Amino acid sequence: MKSIDLQFVVLADQVDSRSGVDRVPAALAALAGLRCALPFERTAGDELQGLVDDPAVVVETIVRLTRLQEWRIGVGAGTVETPLPTSTRAARGGAYLAARTAITRARRTPGALALVLDPASASVVGDDRYGGAVGAAQDAETALWLLCTVLERRSTEGWELVDLLEEGLTNAEAAARLGVSASAVSQRLSRAVRPEGVRGAELCTRLLSRLQDVGTREPA
C-alpha cells in the first residue's frame, strides 16, 4: 500500500569528505532524539538520511546540521511506500527519489541546501493542487536558504549563548555562567542574530506545513 501523505526525506552529504575526518558520527549524535518517522542513519560513505513527517523537525534538523557546518543538505518532499521498514535505507518512494535530486542540486544552491518536490508523488492531489504544491515548495526552499544564511553568521560563542538562553537563563545568568560581562553578552547576542533565527525557523516550519497540506489528500 502506498501513502499519499507528503513526507520529507532529509539527506545530508559531508563536504570535502575525502580530505577531512569522518563527521557522520558527530552529526548522528547531534540529530539523535529528534522525532522522526525513520531515524537518521549512515546510508553510504559520508551520507546520512532520515524520514521526517513533522515540518518542525525538518527545520530543526537543518538548524543542527548548519551549526555543525561542512554539510550539504537535500530535502525531498513526496510520498513513501507503507508499511515503513525499520530502516530508512530500506524505505522507498517519491520522497527518496526527490531527496537524491535535491542533494545533487545543493552543490549549486545558496546555503548548500535544496528542496525538491517529487512530481509523481505530488500529482496524486490533482493538477490544481499540484501547481500550488510547486509554489509552496519554492517558497519553503527560499525561506530555508535565508535561514541558513542567517545561521551561518553565528559563531561558536554565539551558539553557546543561544543554548543557555533557550534553557531559560536570563542574560545576566548566562553572563555569569560564561564568565563574561553583561555588556559582552549583549554584544555576543547581537552578533548571534537570535531573533532572526527564531523567526526564520518559525517561517520555514509554516511554509513546510503549507506544502504538506497542499500536497496531501485523503485516500479515496
Phi, psi and omega per residue, in radians:
M1 nan 2.436 3.139
K2 -1.892 2.345 3.046
S3 -1.341 2.584 3.033
I4 -2.016 0.311 2.990
D5 -1.534 2.316 3.098
L6 -1.263 2.283 3.046
Q7 -2.186 3.083 -3.054
F8 -2.180 2.232 2.982
V9 -1.807 2.150 3.094
V10 -1.824 2.096 -3.125
L11 -2.051 2.185 -3.131
A12 -2.111 2.408 -3.079
D13 -2.193 2.196 -3.126
Q14 -1.186 2.301 3.136
V15 -1.378 2.373 3.105
D16 0.910 0.783 -3.082
S17 -1.158 -0.497 -3.091
R18 -1.216 -0.440 -3.099
S19 -1.830 0.081 -3.103
G20 -2.302 -3.033 3.131
V21 -1.384 2.846 3.089
D22 -1.314 1.951 -3.094
R23 -1.705 0.026 -3.104
V24 -1.087 -0.813 3.140
P25 -0.998 -0.724 3.128
A26 -1.153 -0.679 3.129
A27 -1.168 -0.747 3.107
L28 -1.095 -0.646 3.085
A29 -1.132 -0.691 -3.141
A30 -1.179 -0.515 -3.101
L31 -1.635 -0.111 -3.139
A32 -1.085 2.460 3.108
G33 1.645 -0.244 3.074
L34 -1.208 2.503 -3.114
R35 -1.425 1.809 -3.087
C36 -2.089 2.663 3.016
A37 -1.153 -0.700 2.991
L38 -2.385 2.142 -3.003
P39 -1.154 2.790 3.140
F40 -1.177 2.463 3.075
E41 -2.691 2.813 3.063
R42 -1.219 2.289 -3.124
T43 -1.832 -0.681 3.135
A44 -2.864 2.122 3.072
G45 1.007 -1.977 -3.064
D46 -1.800 0.400 3.133
E47 -1.858 2.632 2.981
L48 -2.368 2.707 -2.984
Q49 -2.660 2.535 3.057
G50 -2.589 2.775 3.094
L51 -1.907 2.212 -3.038
V52 -2.239 2.352 3.086
D53 -1.937 0.010 -3.117
D54 -1.968 2.040 -3.135
P55 -0.970 -0.629 3.138
A56 -1.103 -0.602 3.124
V57 -1.273 -0.614 3.049
V58 -1.013 -0.823 -3.117
V59 -1.131 -0.763 -3.140
E60 -1.108 -0.639 3.073
T61 -1.053 -0.801 -3.130
I62 -1.146 -0.686 3.097
V63 -1.051 -0.808 -3.094
R64 -1.173 -0.680 3.118
L65 -1.229 -0.632 3.086
T66 -1.117 -0.666 3.096
R67 -1.088 -0.673 -3.140
L68 -1.241 -0.448 -3.080
Q69 1.156 3.068 3.077
E70 1.113 0.412 3.130
W71 -2.223 2.392 2.996
R72 -1.773 2.351 -2.976
I73 -2.172 2.275 3.025
G74 -2.117 2.262 3.122
V75 -1.994 2.147 3.085
G76 -1.863 2.237 3.105
A77 -1.915 2.193 -3.131
G78 3.060 -2.928 3.140
T79 -1.566 2.819 3.114
V80 -2.347 2.408 -3.136
E81 -1.181 2.418 3.098
T82 -2.117 2.731 0.028
P83 -1.200 2.619 -3.127
L84 -1.236 2.518 3.017
P85 -1.325 -3.113 3.127
T86 -1.473 -0.255 -3.099
S87 -2.231 2.455 3.109
T88 -1.137 -0.432 3.125
R89 -1.166 -0.386 -3.118
A90 -1.717 -0.084 -3.086
A91 -1.383 2.751 -3.107
R92 -2.459 2.815 3.077
G93 2.487 3.018 -3.097
G94 -1.083 -0.567 3.137
A95 -1.090 -0.629 3.134
Y96 -1.228 -0.694 3.086
L97 -1.133 -0.720 3.126
A98 -1.131 -0.656 3.123
A99 -1.111 -0.655 3.118
R100 -1.152 -0.708 3.059
T101 -1.111 -0.708 -3.096
A102 -1.133 -0.711 -3.093
I103 -1.189 -0.510 3.059
T104 -1.236 -0.751 3.103
R105 -1.117 -0.560 -3.060
A106 -1.102 -0.254 3.074
R107 -1.176 -0.318 -3.036
R108 -2.193 0.253 -3.052
T109 -1.965 2.781 3.054
P110 -1.030 2.453 3.118
G111 1.226 0.124 -3.101
A112 0.902 0.740 -3.109
L113 -2.419 2.454 3.056
A114 -2.474 2.561 3.048
L115 -2.121 2.225 -3.113
V116 -2.177 2.290 3.058
L117 -1.637 2.160 3.126
D118 -1.263 2.012 -3.076
P119 -1.113 -0.622 -3.137
A120 -1.143 -0.641 3.110
S121 -1.256 -0.824 -3.046
A122 -1.215 -0.446 -3.077
S123 -1.170 -0.223 3.126
V124 -1.173 -0.283 -3.117
V125 -1.486 -0.120 -3.130
G126 1.776 2.748 -3.006
D127 -1.048 -0.787 -3.075
D128 -1.102 -0.849 -3.107
R129 -1.250 -0.514 3.093
Y130 -1.110 -0.750 3.078
G131 -1.019 -0.681 3.082
G132 -1.164 -0.602 3.137
A133 -1.181 -0.631 3.110
V134 -1.080 -0.803 3.111
G135 -1.137 -0.680 3.127
A136 -1.140 -0.649 3.115
A137 -1.153 -0.734 3.121
Q138 -1.123 -0.720 3.108
D139 -1.070 -0.789 -3.119
A140 -1.129 -0.739 3.129
E141 -1.086 -0.744 3.135
T142 -1.064 -0.780 3.130
A143 -1.105 -0.675 3.106
L144 -1.145 -0.668 3.056
W145 -1.006 -0.831 -3.096
L146 -1.131 -0.709 3.117
L147 -1.083 -0.792 3.133
C148 -1.082 -0.688 3.126
T149 -1.073 -0.713 3.103
V150 -1.144 -0.838 -3.052
L151 -1.201 -0.503 3.117
E152 -1.149 -0.311 3.114
R153 -1.414 -0.234 -3.034
R154 -1.418 2.234 -3.132
S155 -1.405 2.989 3.062
T156 -1.019 -0.739 3.109
E157 -1.133 -0.622 3.103
G158 -1.143 -0.751 3.098
W159 -1.088 -0.705 3.139
E160 -1.061 -0.754 3.127
L161 -1.159 -0.787 3.134
V162 -1.047 -0.694 3.091
D163 -0.975 -0.794 -3.105
L164 -1.163 -0.725 3.137
L165 -1.161 -0.617 3.124
E166 -1.284 -0.315 3.003
E167 -1.318 -0.213 3.134
G168 1.874 0.043 3.131
L169 -1.260 2.602 3.009
T170 -1.396 2.964 3.091
N171 -1.019 -0.718 -3.121
A172 -1.157 -0.721 3.119
E173 -1.161 -0.662 3.102
A174 -1.144 -0.689 3.114
A175 -1.072 -0.746 3.130
A176 -1.140 -0.710 -3.140
R177 -1.122 -0.674 -3.094
L178 -1.489 -0.226 -3.130
G179 1.267 0.580 3.122
V180 -2.200 2.977 -3.129
S181 -1.360 2.850 3.099
A182 -1.091 -0.659 3.125
S183 -1.161 -0.620 3.100
A184 -1.136 -0.682 3.092
V185 -1.109 -0.739 3.135
S186 -1.068 -0.758 3.129
Q187 -1.143 -0.746 -3.138
R188 -1.147 -0.672 -3.140
L189 -1.151 -0.665 3.103
S190 -1.087 -0.755 3.135
R191 -1.244 -0.408 -3.110
A192 -1.368 -0.115 3.113
V193 0.757 0.898 -3.090
R194 -1.135 -0.832 -3.133
P195 -1.031 -0.695 3.125
E196 -1.121 -0.669 3.105
G197 -1.148 -0.743 -3.137
V198 -1.138 -0.869 -3.125
R199 -1.137 -0.668 3.132
G200 -1.102 -0.731 3.121
A201 -1.133 -0.698 3.113
E202 -1.112 -0.733 3.121
L203 -1.103 -0.800 3.132
C204 -1.049 -0.714 3.128
T205 -1.094 -0.757 3.133
R206 -1.113 -0.718 -3.101
L207 -1.241 -0.623 3.049
L208 -1.190 -0.616 3.074
S209 -1.130 -0.700 3.093
R210 -1.084 -0.763 3.099
L211 -1.048 -0.764 -3.138
Q212 -1.117 -0.689 3.129
D213 -1.164 -0.770 -3.104
V214 -1.185 -0.603 -3.059
G215 -1.647 0.317 -3.117
T216 -2.198 2.469 3.012
R217 -2.472 2.780 3.122
E218 -1.297 2.534 3.099
P219 -1.033 2.517 3.133
A220 -1.237 nan nan
